[in-house]
Amino acid sequence: MLYSLGLGLGSDPLDERELPFVYEKDQKAMPTIAAILVRGLGVTVDALGIDYRMSVHGEQSIIWHNPMPPHGRLRGEGRVLSVYDKGDKGAVVNTETDLIDAETNIPLATVRVTSFARGDGNCGAPRDGAPPPHPMPDRAPDLVTTITTRPDQALLYRLSGDYNPLHADPGVALSAGFDRPILHGLCTYGLAARIILDAFGHFKPETLKELHVRFSAPVLPGDTITFHLWKSGTEISFTAHVRERDATVLKNGRAVLVD
């Protein structure tokens, strides 16, 4: 419920579609909670020896095999998928973690993270072979919709487990080159899921089967985000843009929904 509140669900207390995500009656879990439940499981940035301060979250993907339960125990099985050497720019590291119900051994989700390790270039890994980004449709979007984040949204979202002071401490944000604390990338990722489930999935979490994005710019708490969405069968392509700063914050987004 805390995670869902961090995504802004329940902002309309009369919206009965959102209520099960923030209320214990007929409780549901937002599927993107898988992205934060892998924290400390699988292969961590620290285990890879990457300098966390020089690591940037580049891409996030989740493939759901079964709906995320509102309660239970999990275990994670992780691996490094690939590393690509970008020379003086750094290295691209792709990791994957399977989330499995610890009591039934039922697979729940596969979470993939692409990190850009700016301090680990010239590491000797292959320089080519990275998969291309998801191609975007060459036509007008089928839906354009906006969502306004709260000025205190990062302070609420961080209570789900990401306590990086970049999202709370103005001094830390300033030292990192930002005028103010920024919103968590995974919060923006969750907002994309919220928009897609609202627009095409009737807020039924079991309809969302895949969600892939590239992070291209930070969101500031209080920003209004405009999503452009294209639907082609079960596939949804999307981008997200912040008008206030003319910044595209999510690129090459792809979701898969089923009835």
C-alpha positions as CSV (number, residue, x, y, z in Angstrom):
1,M,0.0,0.0,0.0
2,L,2.9,2.4,0.8
3,Y,4.4,1.7,-2.6
4,S,1.1,2.3,-4.4
5,L,0.7,5.6,-2.4
6,G,4.2,6.6,-3.6
7,L,2.9,6.2,-7.2
8,G,0.0,8.5,-6.4
9,L,-2.7,5.8,-6.4
10,G,-5.6,6.7,-4.2
11,S,-5.4,10.4,-5.0
12,D,-9.0,10.3,-5.9
13,P,-10.6,8.5,-2.8
14,L,-13.8,7.8,-4.9
15,D,-12.0,5.9,-7.6
16,E,-12.9,2.3,-6.8
17,R,-10.5,0.9,-9.4
18,E,-7.5,2.3,-7.5
19,L,-8.8,1.6,-4.0
20,P,-7.6,-2.1,-3.7
21,F,-4.0,-1.0,-4.2
22,V,-4.1,1.3,-1.1
23,Y,-6.7,-0.5,1.1
24,E,-6.6,-3.9,2.6
25,K,-10.0,-4.9,1.4
26,D,-9.7,-7.0,-1.8
27,Q,-6.0,-6.0,-1.8
28,K,-3.9,-5.9,-5.0
29,A,-0.2,-5.3,-5.6
30,M,1.0,-2.9,-8.3
31,P,3.0,-5.2,-10.6
32,T,6.0,-2.8,-10.7
33,I,6.6,-3.5,-7.1
34,A,8.8,-6.3,-8.4
35,A,11.4,-3.6,-9.3
36,I,12.0,-2.7,-5.7
37,L,11.6,-6.2,-4.2
38,V,14.8,-7.3,-6.0
39,R,16.8,-4.8,-3.9
40,G,19.5,-6.9,-2.2
41,L,18.7,-10.0,-4.2
42,G,20.4,-11.3,-7.3
43,V,23.6,-9.5,-8.5
44,T,24.0,-6.1,-6.9
45,V,26.0,-3.2,-8.1
46,D,28.3,-3.6,-5.0
47,A,28.9,-7.3,-5.8
48,L,30.0,-6.3,-9.3
49,G,32.6,-3.9,-7.8
50,I,31.0,-0.9,-9.6
51,D,31.4,2.5,-8.0
52,Y,27.7,3.3,-7.0
53,R,28.4,7.0,-7.2
54,M,29.4,6.6,-10.8
55,S,26.6,4.3,-11.8
56,V,23.5,5.5,-13.7
57,H,20.3,3.6,-14.1
58,G,19.9,3.4,-17.8
59,E,17.1,0.9,-18.5
60,Q,14.5,-1.1,-16.6
61,S,12.5,-4.1,-17.7
62,I,10.1,-6.5,-16.1
63,I,8.5,-9.6,-17.5
64,W,5.7,-11.0,-15.4
65,H,5.0,-14.7,-15.3
66,N,2.3,-14.5,-12.7
67,P,0.6,-11.6,-10.8
68,M,2.5,-10.2,-7.9
69,P,0.8,-11.4,-4.7
70,P,-0.1,-8.8,-2.0
71,H,1.7,-10.9,0.6
72,G,4.1,-13.8,0.8
73,R,7.8,-14.7,0.8
74,L,10.2,-14.3,-2.2
75,R,13.6,-15.5,-3.2
76,G,15.7,-14.1,-6.0
77,E,18.0,-15.8,-8.5
78,G,20.3,-13.4,-10.3
79,R,22.9,-13.3,-13.0
80,V,24.9,-11.0,-15.2
81,L,23.5,-11.0,-18.8
82,S,26.2,-9.0,-20.5
83,V,28.7,-6.2,-20.3
84,Y,29.6,-3.8,-23.1
85,D,32.7,-1.6,-23.0
86,K,32.1,2.0,-24.2
87,G,35.7,3.0,-23.7
88,D,36.3,6.3,-21.9
89,K,32.5,6.8,-21.6
90,G,32.1,3.8,-19.2
91,A,30.6,0.3,-19.4
92,V,27.1,-0.9,-19.9
93,V,26.1,-3.7,-17.5
94,N,23.0,-5.8,-17.9
95,T,21.7,-7.9,-15.0
96,E,18.7,-10.1,-14.4
97,T,16.9,-11.3,-11.3
98,D,14.1,-13.9,-11.2
99,L,11.6,-13.4,-8.4
100,I,10.2,-16.7,-7.2
101,D,7.5,-17.5,-4.6
102,A,9.6,-19.1,-1.9
103,E,6.7,-21.3,-0.7
104,T,5.4,-22.6,-4.0
105,N,8.4,-22.2,-6.3
106,I,6.1,-20.4,-8.8
107,P,8.0,-17.9,-10.9
108,L,6.6,-14.4,-10.5
109,A,8.7,-12.0,-12.5
110,T,12.0,-11.5,-14.3
111,V,13.5,-8.1,-13.5
112,R,16.3,-6.7,-15.8
113,V,18.4,-3.6,-15.1
114,T,20.8,-1.9,-17.4
115,S,23.4,0.2,-15.5
116,F,25.8,2.6,-17.1
117,A,29.0,2.4,-15.1
118,R,30.8,5.6,-16.0
119,G,34.0,4.7,-14.1
120,D,34.4,1.3,-15.6
121,G,35.2,1.8,-19.2
122,N,38.1,0.1,-21.0
123,C,37.3,-3.0,-19.0
124,G,38.0,-5.4,-21.9
125,A,34.4,-6.4,-22.6
126,P,32.9,-6.5,-26.1
127,R,32.3,-3.1,-27.6
128,D,29.5,-4.2,-29.9
129,G,26.4,-6.4,-29.8
130,A,24.1,-4.5,-27.5
131,P,20.4,-4.9,-28.5
132,P,18.9,-1.9,-30.3
133,P,16.2,0.1,-28.6
134,H,12.5,-0.6,-29.2
135,P,11.5,1.3,-32.4
136,M,8.8,3.9,-32.0
137,P,5.8,4.1,-34.4
138,D,6.0,6.6,-37.2
139,R,2.5,8.0,-36.7
140,A,0.5,10.2,-34.4
141,P,0.0,8.6,-30.9
142,D,-3.3,6.9,-30.1
143,L,-3.5,8.6,-26.7
144,V,-1.8,11.6,-25.0
145,T,-2.4,11.9,-21.3
146,T,-0.8,13.7,-18.4
147,I,-0.1,13.0,-14.8
148,T,1.1,15.6,-12.2
149,T,3.5,14.5,-9.6
150,R,3.3,15.8,-6.0
151,P,6.0,18.1,-4.7
152,D,6.6,15.6,-1.8
153,Q,6.3,12.5,-3.9
154,A,10.0,11.5,-3.6
155,L,9.8,11.8,0.2
156,L,6.9,9.4,0.2
157,Y,8.3,7.0,-2.5
158,R,11.6,6.6,-0.8
159,L,9.9,4.9,2.2
160,S,9.5,1.9,-0.1
161,G,13.3,1.3,0.3
162,D,15.4,3.7,-1.8
163,Y,16.9,6.1,0.8
164,N,19.5,7.7,-1.6
165,P,19.7,11.3,-0.2
166,L,19.7,12.6,-3.8
167,H,15.9,12.3,-3.6
168,A,15.5,14.1,-0.3
169,D,18.5,16.3,0.7
170,P,18.7,19.6,-1.2
171,G,22.4,19.9,-0.5
172,V,23.2,16.4,-1.9
173,A,21.1,17.2,-5.0
174,L,23.0,20.5,-5.5
175,S,26.3,18.8,-5.2
176,A,25.2,16.3,-7.9
177,G,24.2,19.2,-10.3
178,F,20.5,19.4,-9.6
179,D,18.6,22.5,-8.3
180,R,16.5,20.3,-6.0
181,P,16.1,16.6,-5.1
182,I,14.9,14.5,-8.0
183,L,12.3,11.8,-8.3
184,H,13.4,8.2,-8.3
185,G,13.6,6.7,-11.8
186,L,11.7,3.7,-10.6
187,C,8.9,5.9,-9.4
188,T,8.7,7.3,-13.0
189,Y,8.7,3.7,-14.2
190,G,5.8,2.9,-11.8
191,L,3.9,5.9,-13.1
192,A,4.2,4.6,-16.6
193,A,2.6,1.3,-15.4
194,R,-0.1,3.3,-13.7
195,I,-0.9,5.2,-16.9
196,I,-0.9,2.1,-19.1
197,L,-3.1,0.1,-16.7
198,D,-5.5,3.0,-16.4
199,A,-5.7,3.6,-20.2
200,F,-5.7,0.0,-21.5
201,G,-5.8,-2.5,-18.6
202,H,-8.8,-1.4,-16.6
203,F,-6.5,-1.3,-13.6
204,K,-6.2,-5.1,-13.5
205,P,-2.6,-5.8,-12.7
206,E,-2.7,-9.3,-14.2
207,T,-3.1,-7.8,-17.7
208,L,0.4,-6.3,-17.6
209,K,2.9,-8.8,-18.9
210,E,6.0,-6.7,-19.9
211,L,7.3,-3.2,-19.3
212,H,10.5,-1.9,-20.8
213,V,11.8,1.7,-20.6
214,R,15.0,3.8,-21.2
215,F,15.6,6.6,-18.7
216,S,16.7,9.7,-20.5
217,A,16.2,12.6,-18.0
218,P,15.2,13.0,-14.4
219,V,11.8,14.1,-13.2
220,L,11.5,16.7,-10.5
221,P,8.8,16.2,-7.8
222,G,5.9,18.5,-8.9
223,D,6.5,18.0,-12.6
224,T,3.7,17.3,-15.0
225,I,4.5,14.3,-17.2
226,T,2.9,13.9,-20.6
227,F,2.7,10.4,-21.9
228,H,2.4,9.6,-25.6
229,L,1.1,6.1,-26.2
230,W,0.7,4.0,-29.4
231,K,-1.3,0.7,-29.3
232,S,-0.7,-2.1,-31.7
233,G,-2.5,-5.3,-30.7
234,T,-1.2,-6.3,-27.3
235,E,1.9,-4.0,-27.6
236,I,1.9,-0.5,-26.2
237,S,4.8,1.9,-27.3
238,F,5.2,5.0,-25.3
239,T,7.4,8.0,-24.4
240,A,7.1,10.5,-21.5
241,H,7.9,14.2,-21.6
242,V,8.1,17.0,-19.1
243,R,6.8,20.2,-20.7
244,E,8.2,22.5,-18.0
245,R,11.8,21.8,-19.1
246,D,11.1,20.4,-22.6
247,A,12.7,17.1,-21.5
248,T,12.0,13.6,-22.6
249,V,12.2,11.5,-19.4
250,L,11.3,8.0,-20.8
251,K,12.3,6.8,-24.3
252,N,11.6,3.7,-26.3
253,G,9.0,2.4,-23.9
254,R,7.3,-0.9,-24.6
255,A,4.5,-2.7,-22.7
256,V,2.6,-5.9,-23.4
257,L,-0.9,-6.3,-22.1
258,V,-3.3,-9.2,-22.4
259,D,-7.0,-9.5,-21.6
